Amino acid sequence: MRVNISYSVELEQVIEKVWELYRHEKETFDDKAQELNLILDHQFIDEELSQTSKAIQDYRAAMASFDVKLAEISNILNGYYAIKYNPVPALEQEKPPEIEGKNE
């Protein structure tokens, strides 16, 4: 089951934290890919089709998981960019509307 977690960092730390997240996720994917390539790099033979098929399914799952992480990283970077380079101006306090034609 997937859950969302969040924590805050200073704006100046965002790039560093996102880089750390990327490196961690890439290392996780690379490790899994390397493990599966040990199976998939050999010629496919009838006696090992079940193992080969499972390795392909696992490889696809690892790629999908890494793709989700890349999308999340991209979203964080897009949000960072928007905040840093297109800050939303402080909302002006609304003035109450003036009443015309006051009765005296």
Secondary structure as GFF3:
##gff-version 3
##sequence-region A 1 104
A	DSSP	three_ten_helix	11	13	.	.	.	ID=ss1
A	DSSP	alpha_helix	14	40	.	.	.	ID=ss2
A	DSSP	three_ten_helix	46	48	.	.	.	ID=ss3
A	DSSP	alpha_helix	49	85	.	.	.	ID=ss4
###
